[in-house]
Amino acid sequence: MKTRRLVLALLLCASMHTPSFAQELTGTLKKIKETGTITLGHRESSIPFSYYDDKQNVIGYSQDLAAKVVSTIKSDLALDVLTVKLTPVTPQNRITLVQNGTVDLECGSTTNNTDRQKQVAFSNTIFAISSRLLTKKDSGIQDFPDLAGKTVVTTAGTTSDRLLRAMNDEKKMGMDINTVKDHGEAFQAVQNGRAVAFMMDDALLYGEVAKAKRPDEWAVVGKPQSFEAYGCMMRKDDPQFKEIVDKALAKVMKSPDMQKLYAKWFLSPIPPKGLNLNFPMSPHLAKTFQNPNDQSLETFVPTDMPAVATRTPAPKPAAAVAKAPAAEPTAPAKESSPGKSSTAIDFAADSTALSASAKESITGLTEQAQQANRIVLTGYADKQQSTDAKATAIARASAVKATLVKAGVAAEKIRIRYNTEQARHAVSVKLQ
């Protein structure tokens, strides 16, 4: 009897230290189990994702998510201690360091795309961005065509580097494109007058503004040239490790902690200067967190997020605003009725013209509108903006209404309202 009890006790003890998955450890997890160490790749100046604070500690949104992954690995492998080794990476060497085993997991601001998927594996999407421009407010640069014949800077080895060179070749713009090793150096080039603009992911550009000596002197401008998904990188053909990484990320993404984590880094004062990026979560990203996936956004057409997010758009001349159809009184939007279709089309904030994707969709929108309750046009502007900005936003919505009426949508089915909640300058059309 005593022997039987001893065997049961040993079995129980063993079960308490068994990983949550039953298969034999392989690849990265086997390495971590045997060494008791995991190596995380991090960026040095990708604010607010992964960067050094004023005490040279690695902090950031992506770093916090990496910590969640480490905690899950430690628990699932039943490790009493899991040592975390931090290794700085750059856009130029990050893929190589993951491939050769120097880094086990890189969580920073790395875009998941099909070319990189041939070299490494990506986790569930941790963020979604668009590529735009950072420039001085008085530079005269409002969009990419304004860069013709001028010097532009970007970070070497990034998607923006590739896109900018392709644009220069295709449109014969004559830009002088300079590349540097990191985002901080790129912004420094613009601050010193060595370039008129810095092209990069919008969230990273706002991060650079946050650490500027005079943030009010800078603006993020231009029509987005791409929509991209960030993911954590790991070695290819290691499904066991990817499974545990994705599991850890999905758990936090679907929990209330995700909203708190996002607010901590994008809606609150952040180190080193305590400035707030004021970068609201897009509807697309919110949906991604509820349904985690590792898909790239190379073919993504944004239908539920503002096409342009700028805090400092150039106000239109009063005459231009006066020419737009008069805005109707604002009215609260009704909730979609059960069974009714719902879609949305977004328009660039710096133009009353339809975007290319909207033009392709206008026919279907018009047909659906014949049976719909109504269409809501919303003019977005910052709460802090002047009444002129509000008038311009409403004028843009009015111009879109005129386009829809011309396309055959009954005018009585269209309503215009002004919205300050999104802190965006854009016009969206929602069919209810």
N, C-alpha and C positions, 0 to 999 in steps of 0.2 A: 504494500500500500504506500509506504514511504517512498519507494522507488518511483512509483507511478506519479505521486504528487510532485516529486522532483522533476520528472520528465515534463509534466504539464507546466510547471513553473518556468522551466528553461524555454519551452516552446512559446509561452506567453511573453517572456522577456525578449526573445528573438523577434517576435512579431511586432513588438513596439519599436524596433530599430530597423524595420524593413521599409524600403522606399515605397511610395504610393503606387509605383508601377512595378509589375512583376518581372518584366523582361530583363535579361542580362544587360548590364551597362556597357555601352559602346561609345566610341568617339569622344566628344568633349565632356560628356558627363562622367565617363570612366576616368578621364584625365583629372577632372575636378575632384572626384571621389578619392583617387589615389594620392593626389598632392595636397588636398585640403585648401586649394587656392584657385580663384577665378580671376582672370585678367580682363579688365574692362578698358576699352578704348574710349577716350574722351577728347573733346575739342578744348582749345585754350581760350577762344574768344567768340564763340557762337552764342551770344546773348539772345534770348534767355534760356537756351536749350542746354548748353554745356560750356562752362567757362570758369575761369579763375575769379574768385572774389578778391577783395583788397588784402586778404591774408593768405592768398595763394591756395585756398581750398577750392576743390572742384565742386561746383554747384550747378543747378539748373533744372529745368523741367524734365529733360531727357535723363538727367542723372538721377532724379527722384524715381523715375520709372525703372531705371536699371536696378536701383536699390530694391524695388519690389520683386524683380526677377531673382536677384541674389537671395532674398529672404525665402522665396519659394523653393529654390534649388537646395538651400541649406536644410529646409524642412523635409523635402522629399527624399533627400539623400541621407537623412538622419545624421547630419554632421553636428557635433558639439560646437565646433569652430570652423568657420569658412573665411579664410583670409582673402581680402579683396586687394588686388594689385591694380593701380591706375597707370595707364600708359597714354601719354598724349599722342594724338594723331592729327594729320592734316588731310585736306582733300586729295593731295597728291599720293600719300602713302597708306591711307586707311584701308583700302581694299587689299593691298599686298600684305599688310600686317595681320589681317584676318585670315587670308589664305595660307600664310606660312606658319600659322599657329602662335604668333607672338601675342595676338589679342583674341580672346574667346568671344567677346560680345562688344560691339561698338554701338553705343546709343548717343547720338549727337543730333546732327541735322543733315542726314544722308538721304538723298532721294532714291526711292525704289523705282527703277525703270527696267525695261526688258534687256537692255545692254548689260547692266550690272547683274541682273538675275543669271546671266551666263557665267558669272564669276563667283558670286556669293549668294547666300540665301537671306531673305528678309523676314522680319517678324510681322505681326499684325501692325497696321498703320498706327503710328502714334501722333501724327499731325498732318495737316493738309495746308498747302500754301500756294501763292501765285508769285511769279517773278515780275518785279517792277524796278523803278529807279529811285535812288536817293540823291537829292540835289539841294542846293541852297535855294531858298524861296525867291531870291532876286536874280537867279541864274538865267531866266528866260526859257528854261527847259520845262516843258509841260508833258511831252510825250516822246516816244522813240524817234519819230521823224526829225525832231529838233536836234538830234545828235549828229546829223550829217556834217562831216568835215571837222568834228570835234574829238577831243580825247576823252575816252571812257575807260573806267577801270572795273574789273571784276576779279573774283577769286579763282585762281588757276585750278583746273580739274573739276569744276562744278558744271552743273547743267546750264547755268547762266553763261558761262564761258563758251560752251558749245552753241547755244542759241544766239548769242551776240555775234559770233563770227559768221554763222550761217546767214543772219540778217544782213550783215555788212556785205557779204559776197553776193547774195541774191538781189539786194536792192541797190547795190553800188553806192553805198552811203559815204564811203571815204572816211570812215571813223578810224582813229588811231586807238586800238584796243590794247590796254596795258593789263597784265595779270600779275597778281601778287599772291603770297602764300596764305594769307588769312583775311578775314573780314575786317578786323581792326586796322590792318595795314591799308586795305582798300579805302576805308572811310577816311583815313589819315591823308591819303592822296587827294581826295576831294577837298578836305579841310585846308590843305596846303596849296590848293589851286593847280595841282598837277593834272587834274581831271575835272570835268564839269559834272559828272554823274557816276554813280556806283550802281551797277545792275546786280541784283541778288534777290533772294526770296523775301517777300514782303515782311514776314515776321522778324527776320534777321535784320532787315533795314530799320525797323522800329526799335530793335534792340540797340543798334548803333546810335540812333537818335537819343535813346535813353541815357547813354553815357557821354553825350556831347556836352561841352562847356555851356553852350547856349542852345538848348533843344528847339527854342522857338524860331531859330534861323533856318531850320531844315524842313523839307517836305518830301513825302513819298508820293511819286506821281507816275503817270503812264498807264496805258492799257496793258493788262496782264499778258505776258507772252507765253505762259504755260501754267498749268495747274499740276501740282506735284504732291505726292504722298511721301512722308518721311517714315522710315522704319529702322529698327535696330538690325545691324548686320551680323551675320554669323557664317560659318563655313557651310558650303553646299554639301548635300548628300549626308546630312547628319539629322535625320528626322526625329530622333529621340530628343536631342537638345532643342530643336525648333519647337517640338510639342510642348515642352515644359516652359519655354520662353513665351509662347503664344498663350498658354494657359494662365500664366502669371499676369500677363498684360490684360487679357480678357476679363479676368476677375476684378481687377481694379477699374477697368473701363466701364463695366456694368454696375459698379457700386457708386454710392454717393461721394466716395472719396475722389472720384475723377473730377467732379465739378469743383471741389475744393482745391485740388491740385492745379487745375487750369486757372482758377481765380488767383491762386498764389503767384503764378508767374506771368499772367497776361492781363490781369485786372487789378493788381495791387502793386504798391511800391516794391521794387526789387533792388538788390545790391548791384553795383557798389554805391550808387548815388540816391537810392530811394525813389527813383522816378517810376511812373506808372505807364506801361505801354498802351493801356486802354485798347486792347485788341480782342473784341468779343468773339466767342466761339461761333463759327459758321454753322448753319443748319446741316450742311453736308458732314462736317466733322462730328457733330452731335449724333447723327444717324450712324456714322461709322463706329462710334464708341458703343452704341447699342447692338450693332451687328459687326463685331470685329472681323477684319479680313486683311489679307496681305496683297491686295491688288494694287497695281500702279495706276496713276491717273493720266497716262499719256493720251488716252482717247476720251477723257472726261470732258463733258460739256456741262458747265454749271447751270442748273435750272432752278436751284433752290438757295443760291447764295449770291450776294451782290457781285457784279462783275468787276467793280472797281471799289476799292476801299481807301479813300484818301482823306486826310484830316484837313488839308489846306488846298482845296481846288481854287483855281483862278476864277473870280466872279465874272459872270458874263456882263457885257455892256447892257445898260438899261434898255437901250433900243432893241436889243436882241430879245430881251425878256418880254418887252411890250408886244412884239410881233406874234408871240405864242398865243394860242387860244386861251381865253380867260378860264381860270380855274373855277371849278364848282366848289361850293361850301364843303368843308370837310365832313365826313360821315364815318362812323365806325363800321368796320367790315363785319359782315355777318358770317357766322360759322357755316361751313359747307353742309348742305343737307345730305342726309343718308342717301347713298346711291348716286350722288352727283359726282362727276369727274372733277379732278382738281389738278391743275398744272401751273407752272410758272415760267415766265421768260424774263431774263434780265437784260438791261441796257446799260451801256457805258455812261458814267456820270458826266464825262466831259463832252458829251454829244447827245443831241436829241434824235439822232439817227438810230435805226435798229442795228443791232449787232448781226454778224453773218448768220449765227445759229438761230437768232430770232426771226430773221427773214425766211429761213427755211421752214420755220414752224408756224408762220403767220397764217398760212392757208388752213391748216388743221385747227388753229385757235379760232379763226373766224367761223369755221363750220360748227365747232362745238358751241360757240357763243350763241348761236341761234336758238339753242335749247337750254342754255344756262340761265341761272338766276341773274347773275351780273358779273362784271369784271371789275376788280378793284385795282386802281393805279395808285401807287404810293411814292411820294417824293421824300427821300431820306435826306437828313442833314443833321449835323452835330447839334446837341442841345446848346452848346456855347456859341454857335454861329449866329450871325446877324440876321435881321429880317430880310436883307437882300439875298442871303443864301437860301432862306426859306422860299422867297419868291421865285428864285431860280429853280429850286427843286420842284416846286409846283408847276412852273412853266414847262419843265421837261416832261412832267407827267401829262400836262395838257397837250403837248406836241405829240406824245405817243397816242393819246386818245384820238387826236385828229387823224393819225395814221390808221388806227383801227377802224374808225368810222369810214374812212376812204376805202378800206379793204372790205367793207360790208357789214361791220358790226353795228347793231342798232345803238344809237347814242344813248338812249334811255337805260341801256344795260350797263353803262360804264359810269363808275363813280371814282372820284379822286379824294384821297386823304393824305394828310401830312403826318409823318411818323418820326419821332425823335428818339425812339427806344434803341435803334440799332447802331447809332453813332456812325452812320455810313452816308456817303453821298452817292446815291444811285437811284434808279427808277426801276421798279419791278412791276410786272403785270401778272396778276393772279386770277385765274379763271375759277369761279366757284359755281 
